[in-house]
């Protein structure tokens, strides 16, 4: 686990290993979320990057008789 220090300007440096694993680039936007007692950074990805994510998913569902 990596540890970072909050600077006097409230900045943090994301460790190199994490940047490489997540393919982060300079200038990339991150969403900051407070979750319980922690802070999470989530990369904002373009919607096109999830294209095909659900490929092969079964889309057939059983419907009630009055919903056909």
mmJSON file of the N, C-alpha and C atoms, coordinates in Angstrom:
{"data_MODEL":{"atom_site":{
"group_PDB":["ATOM","ATOM","ATOM","ATOM","ATOM","ATOM","ATOM","ATOM","ATOM","ATOM","ATOM","ATOM","ATOM","ATOM","ATOM","ATOM","ATOM","ATOM","ATOM","ATOM","ATOM","ATOM","ATOM","ATOM","ATOM","ATOM","ATOM","ATOM","ATOM","ATOM","ATOM","ATOM","ATOM","ATOM","ATOM","ATOM","ATOM","ATOM","ATOM","ATOM","ATOM","ATOM","ATOM","ATOM","ATOM","ATOM","ATOM","ATOM","ATOM","ATOM","ATOM","ATOM","ATOM","ATOM","ATOM","ATOM","ATOM","ATOM","ATOM","ATOM","ATOM","ATOM","ATOM","ATOM","ATOM","ATOM","ATOM","ATOM","ATOM","ATOM","ATOM","ATOM","ATOM","ATOM","ATOM","ATOM","ATOM","ATOM","ATOM","ATOM","ATOM","ATOM","ATOM","ATOM","ATOM","ATOM","ATOM","ATOM","ATOM","ATOM","ATOM","ATOM","ATOM","ATOM","ATOM","ATOM","ATOM","ATOM","ATOM","ATOM","ATOM","ATOM","ATOM","ATOM","ATOM","ATOM","ATOM","ATOM","ATOM","ATOM","ATOM","ATOM","ATOM","ATOM","ATOM","ATOM","ATOM","ATOM","ATOM","ATOM","ATOM","ATOM","ATOM","ATOM","ATOM","ATOM","ATOM","ATOM","ATOM","ATOM","ATOM","ATOM","ATOM","ATOM","ATOM","ATOM","ATOM","ATOM","ATOM","ATOM","ATOM","ATOM","ATOM","ATOM","ATOM","ATOM","ATOM","ATOM","ATOM","ATOM","ATOM","ATOM","ATOM","ATOM","ATOM","ATOM","ATOM","ATOM","ATOM","ATOM","ATOM","ATOM","ATOM","ATOM","ATOM","ATOM","ATOM","ATOM","ATOM","ATOM","ATOM","ATOM","ATOM","ATOM","ATOM","ATOM","ATOM","ATOM","ATOM","ATOM","ATOM","ATOM","ATOM","ATOM","ATOM","ATOM","ATOM","ATOM","ATOM","ATOM","ATOM","ATOM","ATOM","ATOM","ATOM","ATOM","ATOM","ATOM","ATOM","ATOM","ATOM","ATOM","ATOM","ATOM"],
"id":[1,2,3,4,5,6,7,8,9,10,11,12,13,14,15,16,17,18,19,20,21,22,23,24,25,26,27,28,29,30,31,32,33,34,35,36,37,38,39,40,41,42,43,44,45,46,47,48,49,50,51,52,53,54,55,56,57,58,59,60,61,62,63,64,65,66,67,68,69,70,71,72,73,74,75,76,77,78,79,80,81,82,83,84,85,86,87,88,89,90,91,92,93,94,95,96,97,98,99,100,101,102,103,104,105,106,107,108,109,110,111,112,113,114,115,116,117,118,119,120,121,122,123,124,125,126,127,128,129,130,131,132,133,134,135,136,137,138,139,140,141,142,143,144,145,146,147,148,149,150,151,152,153,154,155,156,157,158,159,160,161,162,163,164,165,166,167,168,169,170,171,172,173,174,175,176,177,178,179,180,181,182,183,184,185,186,187,188,189,190,191,192,193,194,195,196,197,198,199,200,201,202,203,204],
"type_symbol":["N","C","C","N","C","C","N","C","C","N","C","C","N","C","C","N","C","C","N","C","C","N","C","C","N","C","C","N","C","C","N","C","C","N","C","C","N","C","C","N","C","C","N","C","C","N","C","C","N","C","C","N","C","C","N","C","C","N","C","C","N","C","C","N","C","C","N","C","C","N","C","C","N","C","C","N","C","C","N","C","C","N","C","C","N","C","C","N","C","C","N","C","C","N","C","C","N","C","C","N","C","C","N","C","C","N","C","C","N","C","C","N","C","C","N","C","C","N","C","C","N","C","C","N","C","C","N","C","C","N","C","C","N","C","C","N","C","C","N","C","C","N","C","C","N","C","C","N","C","C","N","C","C","N","C","C","N","C","C","N","C","C","N","C","C","N","C","C","N","C","C","N","C","C","N","C","C","N","C","C","N","C","C","N","C","C","N","C","C","N","C","C","N","C","C","N","C","C","N","C","C","N","C","C"],
"label_atom_id":["N","CA","C","N","CA","C","N","CA","C","N","CA","C","N","CA","C","N","CA","C","N","CA","C","N","CA","C","N","CA","C","N","CA","C","N","CA","C","N","CA","C","N","CA","C","N","CA","C","N","CA","C","N","CA","C","N","CA","C","N","CA","C","N","CA","C","N","CA","C","N","CA","C","N","CA","C","N","CA","C","N","CA","C","N","CA","C","N","CA","C","N","CA","C","N","CA","C","N","CA","C","N","CA","C","N","CA","C","N","CA","C","N","CA","C","N","CA","C","N","CA","C","N","CA","C","N","CA","C","N","CA","C","N","CA","C","N","CA","C","N","CA","C","N","CA","C","N","CA","C","N","CA","C","N","CA","C","N","CA","C","N","CA","C","N","CA","C","N","CA","C","N","CA","C","N","CA","C","N","CA","C","N","CA","C","N","CA","C","N","CA","C","N","CA","C","N","CA","C","N","CA","C","N","CA","C","N","CA","C","N","CA","C","N","CA","C","N","CA","C","N","CA","C","N","CA","C","N","CA","C","N","CA","C","N","CA","C"],
"label_alt_id":[null,null,null,null,null,null,null,null,null,null,null,null,null,null,null,null,null,null,null,null,null,null,null,null,null,null,null,null,null,null,null,null,null,null,null,null,null,null,null,null,null,null,null,null,null,null,null,null,null,null,null,null,null,null,null,null,null,null,null,null,null,null,null,null,null,null,null,null,null,null,null,null,null,null,null,null,null,null,null,null,null,null,null,null,null,null,null,null,null,null,null,null,null,null,null,null,null,null,null,null,null,null,null,null,null,null,null,null,null,null,null,null,null,null,null,null,null,null,null,null,null,null,null,null,null,null,null,null,null,null,null,null,null,null,null,null,null,null,null,null,null,null,null,null,null,null,null,null,null,null,null,null,null,null,null,null,null,null,null,null,null,null,null,null,null,null,null,null,null,null,null,null,null,null,null,null,null,null,null,null,null,null,null,null,null,null,null,null,null,null,null,null,null,null,null,null,null,null,null,null,null,null,null,null],
"label_comp_id":["UNK","UNK","UNK","UNK","UNK","UNK","UNK","UNK","UNK","UNK","UNK","UNK","UNK","UNK","UNK","UNK","UNK","UNK","UNK","UNK","UNK","UNK","UNK","UNK","UNK","UNK","UNK","UNK","UNK","UNK","UNK","UNK","UNK","UNK","UNK","UNK","UNK","UNK","UNK","UNK","UNK","UNK","UNK","UNK","UNK","UNK","UNK","UNK","UNK","UNK","UNK","UNK","UNK","UNK","UNK","UNK","UNK","UNK","UNK","UNK","UNK","UNK","UNK","UNK","UNK","UNK","UNK","UNK","UNK","UNK","UNK","UNK","UNK","UNK","UNK","UNK","UNK","UNK","UNK","UNK","UNK","UNK","UNK","UNK","UNK","UNK","UNK","UNK","UNK","UNK","UNK","UNK","UNK","UNK","UNK","UNK","UNK","UNK","UNK","UNK","UNK","UNK","UNK","UNK","UNK","UNK","UNK","UNK","UNK","UNK","UNK","UNK","UNK","UNK","UNK","UNK","UNK","UNK","UNK","UNK","UNK","UNK","UNK","UNK","UNK","UNK","UNK","UNK","UNK","UNK","UNK","UNK","UNK","UNK","UNK","UNK","UNK","UNK","UNK","UNK","UNK","UNK","UNK","UNK","UNK","UNK","UNK","UNK","UNK","UNK","UNK","UNK","UNK","UNK","UNK","UNK","UNK","UNK","UNK","UNK","UNK","UNK","UNK","UNK","UNK","UNK","UNK","UNK","UNK","UNK","UNK","UNK","UNK","UNK","UNK","UNK","UNK","UNK","UNK","UNK","UNK","UNK","UNK","UNK","UNK","UNK","UNK","UNK","UNK","UNK","UNK","UNK","UNK","UNK","UNK","UNK","UNK","UNK","UNK","UNK","UNK","UNK","UNK","UNK"],
"label_asym_id":["A","A","A","A","A","A","A","A","A","A","A","A","A","A","A","A","A","A","A","A","A","A","A","A","A","A","A","A","A","A","A","A","A","A","A","A","A","A","A","A","A","A","A","A","A","A","A","A","A","A","A","A","A","A","A","A","A","A","A","A","A","A","A","A","A","A","A","A","A","A","A","A","A","A","A","A","A","A","A","A","A","A","A","A","A","A","A","A","A","A","A","A","A","A","A","A","A","A","A","A","A","A","A","A","A","A","A","A","A","A","A","A","A","A","A","A","A","A","A","A","A","A","A","A","A","A","A","A","A","A","A","A","A","A","A","A","A","A","A","A","A","A","A","A","A","A","A","A","A","A","A","A","A","A","A","A","A","A","A","A","A","A","A","A","A","A","A","A","A","A","A","A","A","A","A","A","A","A","A","A","A","A","A","A","A","A","A","A","A","A","A","A","A","A","A","A","A","A","A","A","A","A","A","A"],
"label_entity_id":["1","1","1","1","1","1","1","1","1","1","1","1","1","1","1","1","1","1","1","1","1","1","1","1","1","1","1","1","1","1","1","1","1","1","1","1","1","1","1","1","1","1","1","1","1","1","1","1","1","1","1","1","1","1","1","1","1","1","1","1","1","1","1","1","1","1","1","1","1","1","1","1","1","1","1","1","1","1","1","1","1","1","1","1","1","1","1","1","1","1","1","1","1","1","1","1","1","1","1","1","1","1","1","1","1","1","1","1","1","1","1","1","1","1","1","1","1","1","1","1","1","1","1","1","1","1","1","1","1","1","1","1","1","1","1","1","1","1","1","1","1","1","1","1","1","1","1","1","1","1","1","1","1","1","1","1","1","1","1","1","1","1","1","1","1","1","1","1","1","1","1","1","1","1","1","1","1","1","1","1","1","1","1","1","1","1","1","1","1","1","1","1","1","1","1","1","1","1","1","1","1","1","1","1"],
"label_seq_id":[1,1,1,2,2,2,3,3,3,4,4,4,5,5,5,6,6,6,7,7,7,8,8,8,9,9,9,10,10,10,11,11,11,12,12,12,13,13,13,14,14,14,15,15,15,16,16,16,17,17,17,18,18,18,19,19,19,20,20,20,21,21,21,22,22,22,23,23,23,24,24,24,25,25,25,26,26,26,27,27,27,28,28,28,29,29,29,30,30,30,31,31,31,32,32,32,33,33,33,34,34,34,35,35,35,36,36,36,37,37,37,38,38,38,39,39,39,40,40,40,41,41,41,42,42,42,43,43,43,44,44,44,45,45,45,46,46,46,47,47,47,48,48,48,49,49,49,50,50,50,51,51,51,52,52,52,53,53,53,54,54,54,55,55,55,56,56,56,57,57,57,58,58,58,59,59,59,60,60,60,61,61,61,62,62,62,63,63,63,64,64,64,65,65,65,66,66,66,67,67,67,68,68,68],
"pdbx_PDB_ins_code":[null,null,null,null,null,null,null,null,null,null,null,null,null,null,null,null,null,null,null,null,null,null,null,null,null,null,null,null,null,null,null,null,null,null,null,null,null,null,null,null,null,null,null,null,null,null,null,null,null,null,null,null,null,null,null,null,null,null,null,null,null,null,null,null,null,null,null,null,null,null,null,null,null,null,null,null,null,null,null,null,null,null,null,null,null,null,null,null,null,null,null,null,null,null,null,null,null,null,null,null,null,null,null,null,null,null,null,null,null,null,null,null,null,null,null,null,null,null,null,null,null,null,null,null,null,null,null,null,null,null,null,null,null,null,null,null,null,null,null,null,null,null,null,null,null,null,null,null,null,null,null,null,null,null,null,null,null,null,null,null,null,null,null,null,null,null,null,null,null,null,null,null,null,null,null,null,null,null,null,null,null,null,null,null,null,null,null,null,null,null,null,null,null,null,null,null,null,null,null,null,null,null,null,null],
"Cartn_x":[0.849,0.0,0.891,0.494,1.24,0.672,1.555,1.152,1.576,0.694,1.015,0.823,1.42,1.325,0.577,-0.326,-1.084,-0.203,0.0,0.878,0.156,0.897,0.262,-0.79,-0.689,-1.681,-2.787,-2.861,-3.86,-3.745,-2.513,-2.266,-1.659,-1.899,-1.275,-0.665,0.366,0.974,0.565,-0.037,-0.442,0.811,1.097,2.32,2.402,3.622,3.875,3.222,3.332,2.758,1.253,0.57,-0.879,-1.197,-0.429,-0.646,-0.492,0.511,0.744,-0.353,-0.786,-1.833,-3.147,-3.457,-4.716,-4.571,-3.37,-3.093,-3.503,-3.159,-3.467,-2.449,-2.911,-2.043,-2.154,-1.127,-1.2,-2.391,-3.098,-4.249,-5.554,-5.489,-6.705,-7.574,-8.875,-9.798,-10.106,-10.189,-10.555,-11.738,-12.688,-13.826,-13.416,-13.688,-13.339,-14.618,-14.636,-15.831,-15.465,-16.268,-16.13,-17.009,-16.42,-17.163,-16.847,-17.825,-17.653,-16.495,-15.422,-14.301,-13.087,-13.316,-12.184,-12.488,-11.448,-11.555,-11.182,-12.011,-11.734,-11.595,-10.614,-10.397,-10.788,-11.72,-12.197,-11.94,-11.169,-10.907,-12.196,-12.337,-13.48,-13.099,-13.786,-13.496,-14.587,-14.228,-15.262,-16.21,-17.456,-18.474,-18.11,-17.356,-16.97,-16.07,-15.392,-14.485,-15.215,-16.52,-17.281,-18.068,-17.878,-18.585,-18.188,-19.185,-18.932,-18.729,-18.853,-18.635,-19.595,-20.83,-21.845,-22.08,-21.12,-21.253,-21.478,-22.454,-22.746,-23.716,-24.182,-25.115,-26.48,-27.118,-28.435,-29.465,-30.147,-31.128,-32.563,-32.735,-34.071,-34.534,-35.712,-36.292,-37.723,-38.152,-39.54,-40.431,-41.518,-42.454,-43.782,-44.463,-45.783,-46.733,-47.776,-48.705,-49.291,-49.535,-50.151,-49.121,-47.85,-46.8,-46.234,-46.899,-46.38,-46.704],
"Cartn_y":[-1.175,0.0,1.234,2.217,3.46,4.484,5.346,6.419,7.734,8.718,10.047,11.063,12.241,13.306,14.479,15.023,16.187,17.42,18.178,19.353,20.519,21.579,22.768,23.394,23.11,23.612,22.585,21.56,20.494,19.707,19.451,18.668,17.333,16.321,15.007,14.58,13.748,13.18,11.715,11.308,9.918,9.121,8.058,7.287,6.745,6.642,6.21,4.868,3.911,2.586,2.67,3.494,3.652,4.368,5.417,6.139,5.211,4.349,3.422,2.363,1.824,0.803,1.342,2.596,3.201,3.972,4.005,4.715,6.183,6.827,8.238,9.091,10.213,11.124,12.518,13.349,14.721,15.469,16.203,16.971,16.198,14.901,14.097,14.488,14.474,14.85,13.643,13.909,12.894,13.413,12.555,12.903,12.599,13.528,13.36,13.113,12.003,11.609,11.347,11.867,11.534,10.324,9.248,8.024,7.607,7.758,7.491,8.346,7.719,8.483,8.474,8.389,8.383,9.239,9.526,10.295,9.373,9.338,8.491,9.367,9.028,9.698,8.722,9.129,8.251,8.935,8.287,8.905,9.099,10.264,10.55,10.066,9.045,8.441,8.817,8.953,9.235,8.047,8.325,7.277,6.252,6.663,5.736,4.617,4.839,3.821,2.602,2.712,1.566,0.862,1.3,0.673,-0.795,-1.673,-3.105,-3.779,-3.045,-3.604,-4.747,-4.655,-5.662,-6.606,-6.681,-7.527,-8.979,-9.613,-11.004,-11.189,-10.098,-10.184,-10.652,-11.559,-12.054,-10.96,-10.519,-9.448,-9.958,-11.262,-11.846,-11.897,-11.35,-11.387,-11.917,-12.59,-13.056,-11.905,-11.734,-10.662,-11.266,-10.521,-10.955,-10.832,-11.606,-11.65,-10.307,-9.455,-8.159,-7.096,-7.475,-6.513,-6.724,-7.583,-7.868,-6.818],
"Cartn_z":[0.0,0.0,0.0,-0.79,-0.881,0.084,0.584,1.481,0.862,0.897,0.385,1.5,1.31,2.303,1.701,2.444,2.009,2.176,1.09,1.14,1.812,2.136,2.722,1.798,0.493,-0.454,-0.694,0.153,0.067,-1.237,-1.669,-2.871,-2.482,-3.322,-3.134,-4.463,-4.392,-5.579,-5.636,-6.744,-6.915,-7.248,-6.491,-6.73,-8.156,-8.656,-10.027,-10.338,-9.437,-9.683,-9.911,-9.15,-9.289,-10.597,-10.925,-12.189,-13.38,-13.337,-14.444,-14.536,-13.401,-13.404,-13.958,-13.633,-14.069,-15.381,-15.932,-17.187,-17.092,-15.97,-15.778,-16.527,-17.063,-17.79,-17.184,-17.367,-16.835,-17.415,-16.583,-17.022,-17.024,-16.741,-16.726,-15.538,-15.744,-14.677,-13.795,-12.488,-11.507,-10.704,-10.474,-9.619,-8.178,-7.27,-5.859,-5.083,-4.359,-3.617,-2.167,-1.272,0.147,0.397,0.878,1.149,2.577,3.46,4.899,5.401,5.872,6.43,5.509,4.188,3.259,2.034,1.269,0.037,-1.109,-2.156,-3.311,-4.548,-5.385,-6.659,-7.76,-8.618,-9.682,-11.02,-11.911,-13.215,-13.999,-14.615,-15.474,-16.866,-17.335,-18.638,-19.63,-20.905,-21.911,-22.05,-22.359,-22.455,-23.524,-24.547,-25.611,-25.08,-23.971,-23.449,-22.897,-22.637,-22.131,-23.227,-24.461,-25.571,-25.674,-25.748,-25.842,-24.498,-23.411,-22.08,-21.776,-22.242,-21.951,-23.13,-24.031,-25.209,-24.787,-25.401,-25.089,-23.934,-23.348,-22.234,-22.738,-22.008,-22.376,-22.12,-23.159,-23.028,-23.005,-23.064,-23.0,-21.555,-21.309,-19.972,-20.067,-19.02,-19.001,-18.6,-19.321,-19.026,-18.581,-17.75,-17.325,-18.507,-18.515,-19.632,-20.007,-19.026,-19.328,-19.724,-19.835,-20.189,-21.581,-22.379,-23.716,-24.675],
"occupancy":[1.0,1.0,1.0,1.0,1.0,1.0,1.0,1.0,1.0,1.0,1.0,1.0,1.0,1.0,1.0,1.0,1.0,1.0,1.0,1.0,1.0,1.0,1.0,1.0,1.0,1.0,1.0,1.0,1.0,1.0,1.0,1.0,1.0,1.0,1.0,1.0,1.0,1.0,1.0,1.0,1.0,1.0,1.0,1.0,1.0,1.0,1.0,1.0,1.0,1.0,1.0,1.0,1.0,1.0,1.0,1.0,1.0,1.0,1.0,1.0,1.0,1.0,1.0,1.0,1.0,1.0,1.0,1.0,1.0,1.0,1.0,1.0,1.0,1.0,1.0,1.0,1.0,1.0,1.0,1.0,1.0,1.0,1.0,1.0,1.0,1.0,1.0,1.0,1.0,1.0,1.0,1.0,1.0,1.0,1.0,1.0,1.0,1.0,1.0,1.0,1.0,1.0,1.0,1.0,1.0,1.0,1.0,1.0,1.0,1.0,1.0,1.0,1.0,1.0,1.0,1.0,1.0,1.0,1.0,1.0,1.0,1.0,1.0,1.0,1.0,1.0,1.0,1.0,1.0,1.0,1.0,1.0,1.0,1.0,1.0,1.0,1.0,1.0,1.0,1.0,1.0,1.0,1.0,1.0,1.0,1.0,1.0,1.0,1.0,1.0,1.0,1.0,1.0,1.0,1.0,1.0,1.0,1.0,1.0,1.0,1.0,1.0,1.0,1.0,1.0,1.0,1.0,1.0,1.0,1.0,1.0,1.0,1.0,1.0,1.0,1.0,1.0,1.0,1.0,1.0,1.0,1.0,1.0,1.0,1.0,1.0,1.0,1.0,1.0,1.0,1.0,1.0,1.0,1.0,1.0,1.0,1.0,1.0,1.0,1.0,1.0,1.0,1.0,1.0],
"B_iso_or_equiv":[0.0,0.0,0.0,0.0,0.0,0.0,0.0,0.0,0.0,0.0,0.0,0.0,0.0,0.0,0.0,0.0,0.0,0.0,0.0,0.0,0.0,0.0,0.0,0.0,0.0,0.0,0.0,0.0,0.0,0.0,0.0,0.0,0.0,0.0,0.0,0.0,0.0,0.0,0.0,0.0,0.0,0.0,0.0,0.0,0.0,0.0,0.0,0.0,0.0,0.0,0.0,0.0,0.0,0.0,0.0,0.0,0.0,0.0,0.0,0.0,0.0,0.0,0.0,0.0,0.0,0.0,0.0,0.0,0.0,0.0,0.0,0.0,0.0,0.0,0.0,0.0,0.0,0.0,0.0,0.0,0.0,0.0,0.0,0.0,0.0,0.0,0.0,0.0,0.0,0.0,0.0,0.0,0.0,0.0,0.0,0.0,0.0,0.0,0.0,0.0,0.0,0.0,0.0,0.0,0.0,0.0,0.0,0.0,0.0,0.0,0.0,0.0,0.0,0.0,0.0,0.0,0.0,0.0,0.0,0.0,0.0,0.0,0.0,0.0,0.0,0.0,0.0,0.0,0.0,0.0,0.0,0.0,0.0,0.0,0.0,0.0,0.0,0.0,0.0,0.0,0.0,0.0,0.0,0.0,0.0,0.0,0.0,0.0,0.0,0.0,0.0,0.0,0.0,0.0,0.0,0.0,0.0,0.0,0.0,0.0,0.0,0.0,0.0,0.0,0.0,0.0,0.0,0.0,0.0,0.0,0.0,0.0,0.0,0.0,0.0,0.0,0.0,0.0,0.0,0.0,0.0,0.0,0.0,0.0,0.0,0.0,0.0,0.0,0.0,0.0,0.0,0.0,0.0,0.0,0.0,0.0,0.0,0.0,0.0,0.0,0.0,0.0,0.0,0.0],
"pdbx_formal_charge":[null,null,null,null,null,null,null,null,null,null,null,null,null,null,null,null,null,null,null,null,null,null,null,null,null,null,null,null,null,null,null,null,null,null,null,null,null,null,null,null,null,null,null,null,null,null,null,null,null,null,null,null,null,null,null,null,null,null,null,null,null,null,null,null,null,null,null,null,null,null,null,null,null,null,null,null,null,null,null,null,null,null,null,null,null,null,null,null,null,null,null,null,null,null,null,null,null,null,null,null,null,null,null,null,null,null,null,null,null,null,null,null,null,null,null,null,null,null,null,null,null,null,null,null,null,null,null,null,null,null,null,null,null,null,null,null,null,null,null,null,null,null,null,null,null,null,null,null,null,null,null,null,null,null,null,null,null,null,null,null,null,null,null,null,null,null,null,null,null,null,null,null,null,null,null,null,null,null,null,null,null,null,null,null,null,null,null,null,null,null,null,null,null,null,null,null,null,null,null,null,null,null,null,null],
"auth_seq_id":[1,1,1,2,2,2,3,3,3,4,4,4,5,5,5,6,6,6,7,7,7,8,8,8,9,9,9,10,10,10,11,11,11,12,12,12,13,13,13,14,14,14,15,15,15,16,16,16,17,17,17,18,18,18,19,19,19,20,20,20,21,21,21,22,22,22,23,23,23,24,24,24,25,25,25,26,26,26,27,27,27,28,28,28,29,29,29,30,30,30,31,31,31,32,32,32,33,33,33,34,34,34,35,35,35,36,36,36,37,37,37,38,38,38,39,39,39,40,40,40,41,41,41,42,42,42,43,43,43,44,44,44,45,45,45,46,46,46,47,47,47,48,48,48,49,49,49,50,50,50,51,51,51,52,52,52,53,53,53,54,54,54,55,55,55,56,56,56,57,57,57,58,58,58,59,59,59,60,60,60,61,61,61,62,62,62,63,63,63,64,64,64,65,65,65,66,66,66,67,67,67,68,68,68],
"auth_comp_id":["UNK","UNK","UNK","UNK","UNK","UNK","UNK","UNK","UNK","UNK","UNK","UNK","UNK","UNK","UNK","UNK","UNK","UNK","UNK","UNK","UNK","UNK","UNK","UNK","UNK","UNK","UNK","UNK","UNK","UNK","UNK","UNK","UNK","UNK","UNK","UNK","UNK","UNK","UNK","UNK","UNK","UNK","UNK","UNK","UNK","UNK","UNK","UNK","UNK","UNK","UNK","UNK","UNK","UNK","UNK","UNK","UNK","UNK","UNK","UNK","UNK","UNK","UNK","UNK","UNK","UNK","UNK","UNK","UNK","UNK","UNK","UNK","UNK","UNK","UNK","UNK","UNK","UNK","UNK","UNK","UNK","UNK","UNK","UNK","UNK","UNK","UNK","UNK","UNK","UNK","UNK","UNK","UNK","UNK","UNK","UNK","UNK","UNK","UNK","UNK","UNK","UNK","UNK","UNK","UNK","UNK","UNK","UNK","UNK","UNK","UNK","UNK","UNK","UNK","UNK","UNK","UNK","UNK","UNK","UNK","UNK","UNK","UNK","UNK","UNK","UNK","UNK","UNK","UNK","UNK","UNK","UNK","UNK","UNK","UNK","UNK","UNK","UNK","UNK","UNK","UNK","UNK","UNK","UNK","UNK","UNK","UNK","UNK","UNK","UNK","UNK","UNK","UNK","UNK","UNK","UNK","UNK","UNK","UNK","UNK","UNK","UNK","UNK","UNK","UNK","UNK","UNK","UNK","UNK","UNK","UNK","UNK","UNK","UNK","UNK","UNK","UNK","UNK","UNK","UNK","UNK","UNK","UNK","UNK","UNK","UNK","UNK","UNK","UNK","UNK","UNK","UNK","UNK","UNK","UNK","UNK","UNK","UNK","UNK","UNK","UNK","UNK","UNK","UNK"],
"auth_asym_id":["A","A","A","A","A","A","A","A","A","A","A","A","A","A","A","A","A","A","A","A","A","A","A","A","A","A","A","A","A","A","A","A","A","A","A","A","A","A","A","A","A","A","A","A","A","A","A","A","A","A","A","A","A","A","A","A","A","A","A","A","A","A","A","A","A","A","A","A","A","A","A","A","A","A","A","A","A","A","A","A","A","A","A","A","A","A","A","A","A","A","A","A","A","A","A","A","A","A","A","A","A","A","A","A","A","A","A","A","A","A","A","A","A","A","A","A","A","A","A","A","A","A","A","A","A","A","A","A","A","A","A","A","A","A","A","A","A","A","A","A","A","A","A","A","A","A","A","A","A","A","A","A","A","A","A","A","A","A","A","A","A","A","A","A","A","A","A","A","A","A","A","A","A","A","A","A","A","A","A","A","A","A","A","A","A","A","A","A","A","A","A","A","A","A","A","A","A","A","A","A","A","A","A","A"],
"auth_atom_id":["N","CA","C","N","CA","C","N","CA","C","N","CA","C","N","CA","C","N","CA","C","N","CA","C","N","CA","C","N","CA","C","N","CA","C","N","CA","C","N","CA","C","N","CA","C","N","CA","C","N","CA","C","N","CA","C","N","CA","C","N","CA","C","N","CA","C","N","CA","C","N","CA","C","N","CA","C","N","CA","C","N","CA","C","N","CA","C","N","CA","C","N","CA","C","N","CA","C","N","CA","C","N","CA","C","N","CA","C","N","CA","C","N","CA","C","N","CA","C","N","CA","C","N","CA","C","N","CA","C","N","CA","C","N","CA","C","N","CA","C","N","CA","C","N","CA","C","N","CA","C","N","CA","C","N","CA","C","N","CA","C","N","CA","C","N","CA","C","N","CA","C","N","CA","C","N","CA","C","N","CA","C","N","CA","C","N","CA","C","N","CA","C","N","CA","C","N","CA","C","N","CA","C","N","CA","C","N","CA","C","N","CA","C","N","CA","C","N","CA","C","N","CA","C","N","CA","C","N","CA","C","N","CA","C","N","CA","C"],
"pdbx_PDB_model_num":[1,1,1,1,1,1,1,1,1,1,1,1,1,1,1,1,1,1,1,1,1,1,1,1,1,1,1,1,1,1,1,1,1,1,1,1,1,1,1,1,1,1,1,1,1,1,1,1,1,1,1,1,1,1,1,1,1,1,1,1,1,1,1,1,1,1,1,1,1,1,1,1,1,1,1,1,1,1,1,1,1,1,1,1,1,1,1,1,1,1,1,1,1,1,1,1,1,1,1,1,1,1,1,1,1,1,1,1,1,1,1,1,1,1,1,1,1,1,1,1,1,1,1,1,1,1,1,1,1,1,1,1,1,1,1,1,1,1,1,1,1,1,1,1,1,1,1,1,1,1,1,1,1,1,1,1,1,1,1,1,1,1,1,1,1,1,1,1,1,1,1,1,1,1,1,1,1,1,1,1,1,1,1,1,1,1,1,1,1,1,1,1,1,1,1,1,1,1,1,1,1,1,1,1]
}}}
